[in-house]
Amino acid sequence: MKIKVSLFLIAVVLVSSVQAQSKIYTKDTFHSAVEKQGEQSKTNEWPVLTAYDANHLAKIAMPIGGIGTGTVSLGGRGDLRDWEIMNTAAKGYIPTSEKLRYIGPFFALHTQTADGKKDTRVLEGPLDFSLYEGAFGSPKVNHGFPRFETCSFKAAYPFGQVLLSDKKVPLDVRIKAFNPLIPGDADASGIPIAAITYELTNTTDKAIFASVCGNMPNFIGEDGSIKAPKGRSGALIPVGAKENKNVFRKEKNAQGIFMSSEGVAKDVEAWGTMAMTTSSNENVTYRTSWGKEVWGNSRLDFWDDYSLDGRLENREHNGEDRPMASMAVELSVPANTSREVTFYITWHFPNRKTWTPAEDGLSNMLTNYYTSQYKDAWDVVEKTMPQLSNLEGKTKAFVNAFVNSDLPKVVKEAALYNTSTLRTQTCFRTADGNFYGWEGTSDDKGVCHGNCTHVWNYDQATPFLFGELARSMREIEFAHATDDEGMMSFRVNLPLERANEFDRPAADGQLGAIMKMYRDWQMSGDNELLEKLWPKVKKAMEFCWIEGGWDPNMDGVIDGCQHNTMDVQYFGPNPQMGIWYLGALKAASKMAEFSGDTKFAKTCIKLFKKGSKWIDENLFNGEYYVHHIKPPKSRDDIAAPLLKGLESKDLGSPDYQLGQGCLVDQLVGQFMAHICDLGYLTNEENIKTTLTSIMKYNLRDDSSSGFNSMRSFVLGDEKSLVMASYPKERPLYPFPYFTEAMTGFEYTAAIGMMYEGQVENGLTNIKNIRDRYDGLKRNPFNEAECGNNYARAMASWGAVVALSGFHYSAVEKSMSFNFFEGSMFWSTGDAWGVCENDGKVVSLSVYHGNIQLDTFSVKGLKQIKFKEPLKIKTGKTAVLNLR
């Protein structure tokens, strides 16, 4: 409190007020925070949100890499796994040398005490029991090495720490791995680098000699999916012809092993370069290849060489396709002191295939955005190392601001850890900077292509953290994937000349896109983008009213053939599509009014009011909203674009309907309306009752006692919200996923509960999800649905918005919060910071970006209307008196 009061007094003395209610600090709050973080980066003071003990490590794999670059994952034991850097998914992939069986990337530590006692072992914790058994012994890569006896993991994404100790080893070790993650700066957050620091702590009273050795095969050409390289002709390369080469280089900032290939075709996805480096100031020895392999001799030769003195003698290239590279860094660790060694793994793989290759004369190969920023993997490290300390400081400033905010821990974990999906092979950027995403990935490829609108509707992490990327998706949806009749292909094909070739609309996808356009316009204030896209946004709205369409009689109620995120068509009015429609109408009316299209705005509002009233009067059964199945008389009654891909062949009695079920996702449109600050779409009390009913009917306290006809994302005694329950009557064959539980849908319901004041229920459901992703049973950084790292799970960021009550409009120049005491993180996609309430004044700090306000309010306190716009730039703080 004393610090805040003193800063307030400084502000009063040094700066003239914008108005009586506000002051601006002269203190550069952000850059001083970065400087402080930069000082801390020299120590072990990284933020920690979650700690995992030795019994909860087996499934941990934290992705390290940049947005659109692919990743390598830090395992819970300190190992590196899931090498997904070559433009495809590769879950479980650990590259090895073809002759050095079961030897993949690893780091090792050699120590020697003052009395000459030596120890050498890999920098990993014990293997978990699932890796013990195999037909020829343990199937685990790097199984034969000695390890540390105790291990634990700490995380606050993107910071991961592995703590290793062993009574036989004179040093304790902390592995610290991260990559820059700075909201509002997609380029700084999109660097193809994994920075891995080994912090060695000597608790003895004498200095200890140490050497940390990194080992990595040159596996260029093998992406982890095909597991065989392609040559210049596109055919598989025979063993011995890949011509992968390792070269030691030392330049201004970095030294290490540069990896390239002369045999892998330059026009395939797995062609590129890699590097394993350290600072040019370190004392290193290295190998560009291991010895010739015969019955384990190569492995033995390395171990004997390194274990002798912690140094390496080079070996001539032995003709391997995937030559192993090693580099050892020597250092002395003084008594009762810590020292650090940092390794950098960088990569550069330019070529990415389109997700829907075609024979139409257009190229089926894209270029990754990140590779247009760098010449090769060496260029990545040379350019990044000088600024990495600053980038780490900015990343720390973000993570600390978020982790230290007064939100429930489980909400922060769900929101922050799911942002890792943006760095995985679920997402990529093309050379023009556009951002794309699969729905998720299988273990070896992308799943369900095309920025699928009805899945990406749920994502709130991208718009609130990286508005530039979200707006690029809006431009793709409306400028490229929407035809002149207003039909939006819910999957976009590539290159963009093929954008709407998928030629199928999804009701929820298209309506949600209209709401997303409104959200992203409001937060950015990008009026030029709205002006550019408004004609297609309007057409997309009007598409609902075509003959045989979703609402052909324009009564405000969707009852036509509605393809949706359940991968089926609903027939007849239902809450899921109906409330999306209401939200789109309300959003479209506001965009129309701003665009000067008053007539269209009035039409949308008229339909909104009629539809809202009808849904409450006809679909609400007293407990929740239901679906009135209304089959078409014939196929002729369905507009041609909606006929494509009909799952139910008997239109007279269609299968796969919701019917009288209580759907977990029935209020998804209201969820988005609250995010967009559009108010209630149907009766407020009915919404509150519905969410109570979802908790009553859809919550399973023990999944082992419930039947599931489809996929199992929840097992045993785990708790979840099932997709639909049928307390009264059930169709013979409901929509196929009705017995499943999937995290994105659970988050939507939980966040809806929070908005309606049912916070305890909302938190219970989020806790149930995160309890399932506990490191033992599942990876905390990979919430799966139809694939790994599923985009819908990024709905979890909505809980941050809901509990903070945060709303920002760059159009209206307004910001508001729920009442809170303490610190609250906020972000707009382009700017972010913290808002603090100490009981006397409210301090609004901008850590990144700029904001301009005409009004500011905290619920329960008075609203401030500024006589002149309040402008807060990066690094400044406004002190506001709301009492």
LUMVEX-89314 format. One record per residue (C-alpha): x negated, y, z negated. Coordinates in pm, whole numbers, padded with zeros to 5 digits, always signed. Layout:
<nufis>
XYZ...
</nufis>
This chain:
<nufis>
+00000+00000+00000-00283+00243-00086-00442+00191+00254-00117+00264+00436-00050+00575+00228-00402+00709+00291-00368+00650+00665-00032+00825+00658-00190+01127+00490-00467+01135+00748-00205+01133+01020-00018+01421+00859-00331+01632+00830-00485+01565+01169-00195+01534+01410+00099+01756+01480+00424+01563+01465+00627+01459+01765+00924+01522+01542+00978+01531+01168+01046+01158+01161+00725+01041+01331+00350+01084+01329+00078+00934+01548-00238+00800+01392-00561+00925+01540-00717+00596+01432-00776+00365+01728-00602+00071+01563-00644-00182+01844-01010-00130+01926-01104-00119+01559-00918-00448+01523-01111-00590+01817-01440-00472+01668-01348-00641+01343-01255-00959+01527-01583-00938+01718-01766-00935+01387-01564-01232+01269-01639-01421+01589-01992-01457+01458-01855-01649+01161-01606-01932+01126-01311-01699+01060-01070-01813+01325-00695-01791+01263-00527-02112+01149-00157-02183+01173-00149-02564+01141-00387-02809+00975-00383-03177+01073-00536-03436+00843-00718-03752+00948-00389-03942+00983-00245-03697+01236-00517-03670+01501-00459-03953+01748-00234-03768+01992-00376-03417+01965-00498-03284+02299-00516-02903+02304-00546-02766+02661-00838-02532+02722-00845-02333+03044-00681-02037+03212-00336-01968+03355-00323-02134+03694-00665-02298+03661-00599-02635+03504-00745-02748+03175-00956-02992+02982-00821-03084+02639-00988-03085+02300-00889-03408+02130-00808-03435+01763-01135-03620+01699-01347-03361+01880-01353-03553+02208-01271-03405+02549-00987-03571+02736-00722-03503+03003-00962-03355+03259-00700-03179+03473-00914-02925+03659-00876-03043+04022-00526-02922+04111-00333-03221+03981-00218-03371+03655-00449-03631+03505-00322-03720+03160-00555-03961+02986-00825-03910+03247-01183-03911+03117-01431-03909+03406-01710-04162+03393-02009-04265+03598-01924-04564+03815-02234-04752+03697-02234-04631+03336-01915-04808+03237-01724-04641+02957-01955-04340+02940-01780-04008+02993-01831-03650+02876-01948-03625+02515-02154-03409+02283-02410-03543+02037-02604-03414+01738-02961-03498+01639-03097-03384+01303-03429-03411+01126-03486-03309+00766-03804-03162+00618-03907-03506+00496-03873-03653+00846-03538-03834+00811-03356-03849+01145-02994-03902+01241-02822-03908+01580-02451-03947+01652-02175-03817+01876-01987-03510+01760-01657-03689+01713-01453-03837+01432-01365-04206+01396-01171-04387+01669-00808-04453+01584-00699-04816+01556-00506-04816+01881-00841-04803+02062-00989-05111+01899-00838-05387+02110-00908-05479+02472-00971-05785+02685-01343-05702+02695-01367-05519+02367-01262-05161+02300-01132-04992+02616-01226-04650+02480-01470-04436+02678-01783-04365+02469-01690-04647+02231-02043-04758+02144-02178-04449+01972-02204-04376+01598-01958-04112+01477-01880-03889+01180-01684-04056+00902-01438-03775+00822-01248-03549+01058-00963-03299+01055-00815-03050+01305-00697-02692+01267-00516-02485+01527-00362-02151+01609-00340-02177+01986-00558-02111+02182-00802-02161+01895-00875-02524+01805-01115-02639+01536-01243-02986+01452-01413-03029+01115-01665-03314+01091-01867-03438+00795-02057-03746+00696-02259-03820+00385-02538-03958+00608-02562-03635+00806-02735-03332+00648-02513-03085+00836-02139-03023+00834-02000-02943+01177-01715-02727+01294-01621-02755+01662-01450-02439+01782-01291-02439+02127-01086-02169+02294-01017-01973+02609-00896-01612+02632-00520-01561+02587-00423-01193+02596-00057-01106+02656-00010-00855+02933-00342-00950+03097-00287-01252+03319-00631-01222+03481-00819-01225+03150-00597-01516+03046-00664-01697+03374-01036-01776+03357-01139-02136+03439-01350-02181+03129-01363-02392+02815-01584-02230+02552-01693-02487+02294-01897-02377+01994-02070-02614+01751-02115-02447+01415-02370-02630+01203-02373-02567+00827-02668-02662+00608-02569-02700+00243-02915-02819+00137-03203-02610+00004-03436-02678+00299-03423-02595+00668-03306-02868+00908-03404-02914+01271-03102-02975+01490-03024-03040+01855-02681-03038+02018-02660-03225+02347-02384-03196+02606-02333-03479+02856-02104-03471+03158-02085-03666+03484-02054-03485+03817-01716-03627+03916-01636-03382+04196-01407-03559+04441-01223-03763+04177-00930-03573+04036-00805-03830+03789-00506-03931+03998-00641-04100+04311-00955-04202+04120-01143-04217+04448-01294-03927+04644-01208-03816+04994-01470-03748+05258-01489-03509+05548-01238-03706+05752-00995-03735+05464-01070-04106+05429-01192-04250+05102-01567-04216+05058-01755-04543+05019-01966-04586+04707-02302-04415+04746-02189-04163+05007-02039-03890+04792-02364-03695+04763-02280-03522+04436-02575-03323+04309-02680-03174+03978-02924-02881+03968-03065-02704+03664-03037-02325+03693-03137-02038+03469-03019-01688+03549-02947-01361+03371-02671-01476+03134-02657-01853+03153-02865-02164+03197-02751-02517+03255-02642-02774+03510-02466-02665+03827-02267-02946+03991-02177-02958+04360-02104-03210+04634-02211-03242+04995-02010-03553+05072-01664-03453+04954-01464-03278+05225-01437-02903+05172-01071-02900+05272-00943-03136+05000-00812-03050+04654-01090-03228+04468-01370-03032+04639-01536-02756+04444-01804-02693+04185-01850-02732+03810-02105-02614+03557-02210-02700+03202-02407-02410+03059-02523-02226+02752-02679-01887+02687-03001-01813+02875-03160-01731+02537-03138-02084+02401-03425-02333+02391-03312-02625+02606-03425-02951+02759-03219-03132+03020-03156-03421+03255-02993-03388+03596-02948-03765+03605-02975-04065+03378-03195-04363+03454-03105-04651+03679-02831-04862+03524-02890-05235+03465-02709-05407+03177-02683-05094+02965-03044-04983+03019-02947-04633+03129-02743-04573+02815-03020-04718+02601-03281-04504+02773-03083-04188+02702-03022-04278+02339-03382-04370+02272-03506-04053+02437-03267-03818+02260-03284-03993+01921-03662-03967+01913-03685-03591+01872-03361-03428+01997-03523-03344+02329-03465-03480+02678-03696-03590+02957-03556-03551+03306-03488-03854+03525-03490-03877+03901-03155-03907+04077-03074-04276+04079-02840-04275+04377-02519-04259+04174-02208-04098+04322-02134-03937+03985-02473-03851+03835-02468-03782+03462-02602-03444+03348-02733-03374+02998-02854-03060+02825-02986-03033+02468-03011-02707+02274-03262-02696+01988-03233-02481+01680-03333-02459+01316-03064-02429+01052-03201-02255+00741-03104-02363+00392-02749-02274+00287-02683-02114+00625-02477-02175+00938-02593-02156+01298-02395-02185+01622-02452-02331+01968-02199-02259+02242-02148-02458+02561-01939-02337+02853-01763-02570+03093-01648-02388+03405-01492-02505+03730-01389-02377+04072-01158-02586+04294-00998-02364+04560-00765-02596+04750-00413-02683+04637-00165-02874+04847+00184-02739+04892+00429-02936+04686+00642-03018+04993+00404-03082+05286+00570-03060+05626+00478-03100+05992+00592-02761+06116+00265-02598+06215+00226-02415+05883-00066-02490+05657-00007-02743+05382-00300-02612+05180-00291-02312+04947-00574-02123+04782-00579-02081+04405-00573-01724+04281-00852-01778+04031-01095-01899+04296-01049-01573+04486-01197-01398+04179-01518-01603+04171-01758-01753+04425-01811-02080+04238-01830-02228+03888-02164-02059+03820-02021-01722+03912-01744-01783+03656-01986-01820+03368-02220-01539+03480-01929-01295+03502-01747-01415+03191-02026-01451+02936-02099-01077+02899-01734-01004+02821-01644-01322+02634-01702-01177+02288-01465-00892+02368-01210-01132+02518-01234-01348+02207-01177-01042+01991-00866-00946+02187-00737-01302+02172-00796-01306+01795-00616-00975+01761-00313-01124+01936-00313-01454+01749-00372-01290+01411-00096-01037+01475+00139-01319+01564+00033-01569+01296+00040-01304+01023+00388-01185+01116+00665-01257+00869+00833-01532+01068+00880-01892+00954+00572-02103+01026+00766-02358+01227+00898-02085+01459+00548-01950+01516+00415-02298+01586+00689-02388+01834+00653-02057+02020+00274-02036+02025+00189-02398+02100+00430-02423+02391+00257-02131+02563-00017-02382+02640+00208-02507+02922+00114-02195+03120-00247-02320+03138-00168-02678+03240-00110-02823+03586+00260-02750+03540+00175-02397+03659-00042-02234+03923-00102-01904+04103-00168-01865+04472-00419-01627+04630-00157-01350+04657-00116-01359+04278+00230-01519+04280+00309-01755+03993+00467-02097+04044+00563-02392+03833+00670-02751+03854+00926-02855+03595+00652-03063+03435+00399-03326+03533+00376-03702+03525+00044-03847+03419-00103-03794+03766+00106-03543+03964+00358-03262+03943+00722-03348+03882+01020-03166+04036+00878-02885+04243+00969-02534+04326+01008-02293+04029+01330-02483+03963+01568-02203+03865+01789-02401+03631+01487-02522+03430+01282-02202+03434+01596-02012+03320+01509-02127+02969+01150-02002+02961+01104-01696+02740+00727-01717+02690+00634-01599+03039+00853-01284+03047+00767-01176+02694+00393-01242+02725+00311-01205+03095+00572-00984+03257+00371-00956+03579+00404-01330+03633+00773-01336+03547+00847-01054+03792+00663-01241+04066+00907-01530+04010+01202-01290+04048+01062-01162+04374+01019-01516+04502+01373-01609+04398+01549-01315+04559+01320-01187+04835+01222-01530+04968+01448-01810+04837+01783-01628+04883+01932-01626+05232+02143-01354+05393+02462-01515+05262+02339-01500+04905+02258-01869+04863+01947-01916+04650+01755-02238+04701+01703-02357+04347+01369-02501+04450+01131-02289+04655+00914-02458+04917+00566-02337+05009+00412-02155+05184+00664-01875+05146+00769-01906+05510+00938-02228+05393+01078-02070+05077+01449-02146+05127+01412-02466+05327+01527-02671+05029+01863-02517+05111+02058-02612+04799+02199-02383+04530+02245-02459+04162+02520-02268+03984+02336-02222+03654+02006-02160+03830+02140-01883+04052+02344-01715+03779+02056-01737+03533+01825-01578+03790+02053-01274+03800+02029-01245+03421+01651-01291+03435+01629-01013+03691+01815-00784+03451+01592-00888+03156+01267-00834+03344+01379-00502+03492+01483-00373+03151+01158-00473+02980+00933-00342+03257+01125-00038+03377+01022-00141+03728+01291+00049+03915+01112-00001+04246+01141-00377+04206+01514-00349+04131+01564-00120+04429+01381-00368+04651+01565-00677+04526+01911-00535+04447+02061-00613+04791+01976-00982+04748+02080-00981+04381+02418-00846+04490+02443-01109+04764+02359-01382+04512+02647-01259+04295+02885-01242+04591+02795-01597+04688+03009-01712+04394+03316-01585+04578+03274-01751+04919+03552-01981+05041+03511-02319+04876+03257-02169+04636+03227-02146+04262+03494-01878+04206+03665-01837+04545+03980-01676+04405+03776-01425+04201+03952-01482+03872+03632-01472+03664+03632-01851+03611+03392-02089+03782+03575-02407+03881+03421-02512+04215+03153-02772+04282+02873-02677+04045+02533-02842+04076+02345-02782+03753+02052-02870+03532+02207-03206+03438+02124-03305+03800+02493-03357+03880+02790-03151+03995+03058-03041+03754+03409-02996+03893+03640-02759+03713+03592-02488+03448+03339-02562+03175+03152-02354+02917+02799-02417+03042+02848-02277+03392+03134-02047+03292+02936-01854+03033+02632-01831+03260+02874-01671+03508+02998-01420+03254+02642-01323+03170+02552-01280+03536+02860-01063+03594+02771-00839+03303+02407-00810+03406+02502-00745+03770+02744-00471+03667+02467-00284+03485+02220-00320+03771+02490-00213+04018+02574+00094+03812+02208+00194+03793+02176+00141+04169+02471+00371+04238+02703+00088+04345+02990+00189+04117+03254-00010+04306+03062-00335+04272+02994-00265+03905+03368-00227+03842+03442-00551+04028+03193-00741+03812+03327-00598+03487+03684-00676+03588+03595-01039+03658+03394-01057+03337+03687-00947+03123+03933-01181+03295+03698-01478+03275+03600-01420+02913+03964-01406+02805+04055-01716+03007+03770-01928+02870+03859-01846+02510+04226-01917+02569+04184-02236+02773+03848-02404+02698+03807-02348+02324+03965-02640+02139+03937-02491+01793+03591-02638+01732+03397-02594+02057+03438-02530+02428+03532-02819+02659+03530-02899+03027+03856-02930+03224+03774-03171+03504+03933-03044+03823+03846-03258+04126+03868-03106+04474+04144-03230+04702+03889-03323+04966+03536-03249+05082+03687-02985+05310+03765-02778+05001+03395-02750+04914+03174-02492+05084+02911-02657+05303+02607-02542+05097+02759-02701+04784+02817-03039+04948+02450-03129+04968+02333-03401+04733+02665-03495+04577+02597-03758+04311+02960-03860+04262+03095-04025+04577+03455-04054+04457+03564-03693+04450+03916-03789+04345+03781-03921+04014+03426-03790+03989+03170-03947+03760+02906-03761+03560+03131-03497+03408+03114-03341+03062+03486-03363+02990+03585-03327+02624+03229-03355+02497+03058-03120+02257+02759-03012+02466+02442-02898+02292+02387-02647+02572+02737-02507+02617+02633-02159+02498+02311-02126+02697+02456-01825+02881+02524-01657+02546+02168-01741+02437+02039-01550+02740+02287-01266+02687+02151-01212+02336+01794-01217+02468+01900-00954+02726+02094-00746+02470+02415-00787+02672+02636-00851+02371+02899-01123+02335+03035-01293+02644+03326-01467+02472+03489-01435+02129+03225-01394+01859+03405-01613+01605+03452-01890+01861+03079-01881+01933+02993-01908+01565+03239-02197+01521+03099-02376+01827+02744-02366+01692+02866-02503+01360+03036-02784+01551+02720-02862+01748+02542-02905+01416+02828-03121+01289+02869-03349+01591+02531-03353+01770+02280-03380+01487+02135-03727+01440+01959-03774+01108+01829-04116+01208+01777-04198+01573+01737-04570+01510+02111-04600+01447+02227-04433+01769+02263-04585+02117+02080-04419+02407+02150-04523+02766+01865-04322+02919+01518-04198+02821+01402-04192+02460+01228-03875+02350+01327-03946+01989+01277-04278+01811+01309-04445+01474+01402-04221+01184+01333-03900+01378+01598-03627+01379+01737-03446+01681+02033-03282+01849+02174-03515+02115+02283-03365+02444+02653-03437+02400+02880-03599+02146+03234-03719+02201+03432-03693+01877+03763-03739+02063+03745-03893+02409+03469-03969+02656+03463-04014+03033+03369-04366+03141+03045-04234+03290+02954-03889+03154+02661-03689+03290+02363-03924+03269+02160-03756+02995+02435-03728+02736+02270-03964+02485+01923-03813+02514+01762-03536+02309+01531-03287+02480+01348-03004+02310+01436-02719+02548+01808-02775+02494+01758-02814+02120+01573-02482+02107+01856-02309+02292+02112-02428+02039+01884-02353+01743+01815-02000+01866+02185-01947+01925+02242-02040+01561+01983-01784+01452+02155-01510+01649+02482-01594+01474+02334-01579+01126+02312-01959+01091+01938-01930+01035+01898-02231+00808+02057-02462+01067+01845-02311+01342+01525-02362+01145+01625-02718+01059+01653-02805+01427+01321-02646+01518+01154-02825+01228+01304-03153+01350+01138-03097+01688+00798-03006+01549+00808-03296+01303+00821-03523+01608+00517-03352+01760+00298-03403+01456-00030-03522+01609+00025-03881+01502+00324-03972+01718+00300-03705+01988+00075-03423+02104+00169-03090+01937+00074-02914+02261+00286-03119+02500+00663-03122+02460+00788-03355+02732+01118-03378+02916+01108-03476+03283+00729-03478+03260+00452-03352+03038+00417-02985+02938+00775-02924+03039+00870-02566+03126+01208-02569+02946+01035-02606+02609+00911-02247+02647+01262-02149+02539+01099-02171+02196+00967-01814+02229+01330-01704+02207+01326-01783+01835+01071-01505+01784+01302-01262+01963+01610-01384+01776+01469-01363+01423+01297-01029+01480+01604-00891+01656+01362-00730+01897+01500-00548+02200+01308-00317+02427+01429-00130+02732+01177+00060+02939+01476+00183+03142+01659+00337+02846+01333+00392+02655+01463+00222+02342+01332-00029+02089+01512-00197+01801+01460-00466+01538+01658-00650+01275+01590-00535+00922+01271-00691+00788+01011-00633+00522+00646-00687+00606+00502-00736+00954+00676-00830+01280+00505-00912+01609+00663-00775+01927+00589-00807+02297+00744-00684+02620+00541-00877+02876+00327-00571+02947+00270-00430+02598+00251-00584+02251+00173-00502+01894+00314-00514+01543+00584-00328+01355+00540-00298+00979+00787-00192+00712+00625-00124+00374+00944-00004+00209+00870+00364+00267+00785+00408+00633+00791+00194+00945+00464+00178+01139+00481+00085+01507+00141-00015+01648+00061-00081+02013-00233-00321+02053-00209-00353+02432-00026-00153+02696+00180+00164+02660+00539+00232+02556+00762+00536+02573+01065+00577+02347+01364+00806+02329+01519+00601+02045+01394+00360+01780+01591+00173+01517+01576-00098+01255+01910-00253+01172+02033-00126+00837+01819+00186+00860+01891+00499+01055+01820+00531+01425+01571+00792+01538+01645+00993+01852+01334+01178+01954+01365+01537+02081+01079+01460+02316+00980+01110+02438+00752+00932+02192+00456+00796+02387+00236+00537+02217-00072+00424+02405-00300+00127+02352-00459+00142+02010-00222+00398+01857+00029+00376+01574+00345+00578+01517+00464+00624+01159+00843+00654+01151+01057+00762+00859+01387+00576+00891+01508+00634+00533
</nufis>
